[in-house]
Amino acid sequence: MLKEVDVLVVGGGINGCGIANLAAQAGLSVLLVERGDLAGQTSSRSSKLVHGGLRYLETREFRLVREALAEREVLLSLAPHIVHPLTFVLPHNPSLRPAWMIRAGLMLYDHLGRRESLAPSRRLNLGRHPFGEPLKSGFGRGFSYTDCWADDARLVVLNALQASEYGASICTRTQMTAAERGRDDWCVTLERQGKAPTTIRCRVVINAAGPWAGEIAALAMGLASPVPLRLVKGSHIVVPRLYAGEQAYILQLDDSRIVFVLPYGAYNLIGTTDVDFSGDARTVSADAAEIAYLCTAVNGYFKRRLTPEDVVWSYAGVRSLYDDGTVEAARVTRDYHLKYDAAAAPLLSVYGGKLTTYRRLALSALRLLSQRFDLPLPPDAPPKLPGGVLPTADMASYMADLTRRLSFIPAADLVEMAGRHGSRCELLLAGVSSRSDLGLAFGAGLYQREAEFLRSEEWATEAEDVLWRRTKCGLRMSAAQREQFTNWWNAAV
Ligand SMILES: Cc1cc2nc3c(=O)[nH]c(=O)nc-3n(C[C@H](O)[C@H](O)[C@H](O)COP(=O)(O)OP(=O)(O)OC[C@H]3O[C@@H](n4cnc5c(N)ncnc54)[C@H](O)[C@@H]3O)c2cc1C
């Protein structure tokens, strides 16, 4: 580990990795520490949408929506392997919002941010359109619009990878436990799992600890209690497919919230709730009341009846929101807030934010850091994320090319690998000339070869890093397969 750096980033979620990436690209020496796994907390527990946030128009957050809408096209281009367009169907419920209001909101959504490849919104006759087929009768009118979805955990890892390509050190399972602030620099104590504490010096500390940002700010500034943050829990459930087709649904509820029903391979991902939270965010899980709430929301719209027994997996995350004084959890701003304290050696704290706007947040952080360092202007065209430079015109033709070249590997498995690694498949599969070169097959398309690649190239240290974050194969594996993989992984360490 480096002993002296320009910037220490605390937190390996999307915001920490995004800032570390841009700081390293700007030529700063960067060390990122994450006490668990990359994306181990909020950043792998999102709804996975790269979206403008249609409902933020109601709270008049036009700057946030404009910025987020524009980021959709940017991220599609930077990471075409893990970011994809997604068509949303909005069944109209006249008792909640009048159709003219939705139409006006969608027109604004179409025009507020840069939109090049994404389709504009449309009116739909759900009585006739196939998108209406899974819905209960009575939803005659509806709308469609396009946003994007992303593999959230992989977006984090790709930023960490790119940061390390530009020279940053990424240390997982390493916690910042103490910080002494000097006039010009910091002396910070770091504890790596199972190792003796070490100290390092840095010029700036970036506090990107998500729900723990209040604690880190207090630790760094010597405060007796954490800086207060608004913590809001959100839960998701995963159920077997409710319908065929790759469209998503956005359901309006009579408590003025919305719930998304998203295609998720052979499943649907349904979320989210908004519940004020206090306690240890590391142990959150979806509770029975939230699961029942999500089932009821779906049952108000879909013909297929959902019960809690249908749920095959659930997860919860905690949003750390900038407290704007709003009473209702669902209405607290999702915008980010950066606090730059340069009273002595600088501390930059990140509060709030969205997966979608991580890059914009990182660019704003860099502008603040230019008060301390002489930094170049960011390039007009940012470099694509690792795996995003494709040898063919698009992902579809790259997948076709891979399956042709490596026809001895099941095509579905190759398509999944390409969806995770993009053109880094060339590295992952270099020299593979027969099925046996992939080693053990653990199920759900996970092979020994990829697991070893994730360990050597992507900081995977525990079996669950591979099963639930670098890949989502854990979802499609049986309990016995997961156990077999875990035993193999632990024995191979
Ligand atoms: C339910 C839910 C749904 C969401 N859906 C969407 C969506 O669809 N689209 C969207 O754009 N956004 C969405 N978001 C928001 C988005 O997920 C978050 O804004 C984002 O993940 C926050 O990232 P972060 O890096 O700030 O925090 P985190 O991902 O929580 O990362 C902080 C990290 O800091 C580490 N850490 C803490 N203390 C220390 C320490 N002392 N030393 C070292 N490391 C430490 C933690 O282990 C953690 O990994 C959603 C959020 C939630 C909760």
The ligand as an SDF file (V2000), in Angstrom:
LIG
                    3D

 53 58  0  0  0  0  0  0  0  0999 V2000
  -33.2850    0.9380   -2.7890 C   0  0  0  0  0  0  0  0  0  0  0  0
  -32.4780    1.8570   -3.6380 C   0  0  0  0  0  0  0  0  0  0  0  0
  -32.7550    1.9730   -4.9960 C   0  0  0  0  0  0  0  0  0  0  0  0
  -32.0030    2.8370   -5.7800 C   0  0  0  0  0  0  0  0  0  0  0  0
  -32.2250    2.8730   -7.1280 N   0  0  0  0  0  0  0  0  0  0  0  0
  -31.4970    3.6780   -7.9070 C   0  0  0  0  0  0  0  0  0  0  0  0
  -31.6820    3.6610   -9.3140 C   0  0  0  0  0  0  0  0  0  0  0  0
  -32.4430    2.8760   -9.8430 O   0  0  0  0  0  0  0  0  0  0  0  0
  -30.9530    4.5300  -10.0610 N   0  0  0  0  0  0  0  0  0  0  0  0
  -30.0680    5.3860   -9.5010 C   0  0  0  0  0  0  0  0  0  0  0  0
  -29.4820    6.1680  -10.2480 O   0  0  0  0  0  0  0  0  0  0  0  0
  -29.8170    5.3860   -8.1740 N   0  0  0  0  0  0  0  0  0  0  0  0
  -30.5020    4.5470   -7.3620 C   0  0  0  0  0  0  0  0  0  0  0  0
  -30.2800    4.5030   -6.0220 N   0  0  0  0  0  0  0  0  0  0  0  0
  -29.2530    5.3770   -5.4560 C   0  0  0  0  0  0  0  0  0  0  0  0
  -27.8520    4.7810   -5.5670 C   0  0  0  0  0  0  0  0  0  0  0  0
  -27.8820    3.3990   -5.3890 O   0  0  0  0  0  0  0  0  0  0  0  0
  -26.9720    5.4150   -4.4940 C   0  0  0  0  0  0  0  0  0  0  0  0
  -27.0220    6.8090   -4.6270 O   0  0  0  0  0  0  0  0  0  0  0  0
  -25.5170    5.0150   -4.6400 C   0  0  0  0  0  0  0  0  0  0  0  0
  -25.3710    3.6240   -4.7400 O   0  0  0  0  0  0  0  0  0  0  0  0
  -24.7270    5.5220   -3.4500 C   0  0  0  0  0  0  0  0  0  0  0  0
  -23.3850    5.1650   -3.6340 O   0  0  0  0  0  0  0  0  0  0  0  0
  -22.2810    5.5490   -2.5960 P   0  0  0  0  0  0  0  0  0  0  0  0
  -20.9820    5.2370   -3.2250 O   0  0  0  0  0  0  0  0  0  0  0  0
  -22.4860    6.9600   -2.1470 O   0  0  0  0  0  0  0  0  0  0  0  0
  -22.5820    4.6440   -1.2990 O   0  0  0  0  0  0  0  0  0  0  0  0
  -22.3090    3.0860   -1.0440 P   0  0  0  0  0  0  0  0  0  0  0  0
  -22.5220    2.2720   -2.2520 O   0  0  0  0  0  0  0  0  0  0  0  0
  -23.0590    2.7090    0.1750 O   0  0  0  0  0  0  0  0  0  0  0  0
  -20.7580    3.0420   -0.7350 O   0  0  0  0  0  0  0  0  0  0  0  0
  -20.2060    3.5140    0.4730 C   0  0  0  0  0  0  0  0  0  0  0  0
  -19.1240    2.5400    0.8850 C   0  0  0  0  0  0  0  0  0  0  0  0
  -18.3630    3.0870    1.9610 O   0  0  0  0  0  0  0  0  0  0  0  0
  -17.8420    1.9920    2.6870 C   0  0  0  0  0  0  0  0  0  0  0  0
  -17.3720    2.4480    3.9940 N   0  0  0  0  0  0  0  0  0  0  0  0
  -18.0960    2.9570    5.0090 C   0  0  0  0  0  0  0  0  0  0  0  0
  -17.2950    3.2810    6.0440 N   0  0  0  0  0  0  0  0  0  0  0  0
  -16.0170    2.9780    5.6720 C   0  0  0  0  0  0  0  0  0  0  0  0
  -14.7460    3.0840    6.3050 C   0  0  0  0  0  0  0  0  0  0  0  0
  -14.6050    3.5590    7.5490 N   0  0  0  0  0  0  0  0  0  0  0  0
  -13.6370    2.6800    5.6270 N   0  0  0  0  0  0  0  0  0  0  0  0
  -13.7440    2.1650    4.3720 C   0  0  0  0  0  0  0  0  0  0  0  0
  -14.9370    2.0520    3.7230 N   0  0  0  0  0  0  0  0  0  0  0  0
  -16.0600    2.4460    4.3640 C   0  0  0  0  0  0  0  0  0  0  0  0
  -19.0420    1.0430    2.7800 C   0  0  0  0  0  0  0  0  0  0  0  0
  -18.6390   -0.2780    3.0620 O   0  0  0  0  0  0  0  0  0  0  0  0
  -19.6750    1.2140    1.3990 C   0  0  0  0  0  0  0  0  0  0  0  0
  -19.3100    0.1720    0.4980 O   0  0  0  0  0  0  0  0  0  0  0  0
  -30.9840    3.6260   -5.1990 C   0  0  0  0  0  0  0  0  0  0  0  0
  -30.7000    3.4970   -3.8340 C   0  0  0  0  0  0  0  0  0  0  0  0
  -31.4240    2.6070   -3.0670 C   0  0  0  0  0  0  0  0  0  0  0  0
  -31.0790    2.4250   -1.6140 C   0  0  0  0  0  0  0  0  0  0  0  0
  1  2  1  0
  2  3  1  0
  2 52  2  0
  3  4  2  0
  4  5  1  0
  4 50  1  0
  5  6  2  0
  6  7  1  0
  6 13  1  0
  7  8  2  0
  7  9  1  0
  9 10  1  0
 10 11  2  0
 10 12  1  0
 12 13  2  0
 13 14  1  0
 14 15  1  0
 14 50  1  0
 15 16  1  0
 16 17  1  0
 16 18  1  0
 18 19  1  0
 18 20  1  0
 20 21  1  0
 20 22  1  0
 22 23  1  0
 23 24  1  0
 24 25  2  0
 24 26  1  0
 24 27  1  0
 27 28  1  0
 28 29  2  0
 28 30  1  0
 28 31  1  0
 31 32  1  0
 32 33  1  0
 33 34  1  0
 33 48  1  0
 34 35  1  0
 35 36  1  0
 35 46  1  0
 36 37  1  0
 36 45  1  0
 37 38  2  0
 38 39  1  0
 39 40  1  0
 39 45  2  0
 40 41  1  0
 40 42  2  0
 42 43  1  0
 43 44  2  0
 44 45  1  0
 46 47  1  0
 46 48  1  0
 48 49  1  0
 50 51  2  0
 51 52  1  0
 52 53  1  0
M  END
$$$$
